[in-house]
Amino acid sequence: MQVTKITEEVQLPSHNGRAFTTEELQQEYNYHIAQKWLMVMLQKGLISVVEFNKITEKNRQSFSPFLAEIMSKMT
């Protein structure tokens, strides 16, 4: 049996042409975990959309996720 490779390996671009540091990856992870819990609080009615947006902004400042500049607000 002959196996033919039909796709080529593609390396994904990294942040500013360099690899992420362990600290940057940890900050990204921490941001996503914080946002996950924040979304649970919003869905359970424990916070309003306005509060969600305010806390999200604080999380973006604290954790500095890679794509924070282009992330949108909840409406």
Buried (B, 14 or more C-beta within 10 A) or exposed (E): EEEEEEEEEEEEEEEEEEEBEEEBEEBBEBBEEBBEEBBEEBEEEEBEEEEBBEBBEEBBEEBEBBEBEEEEEEE
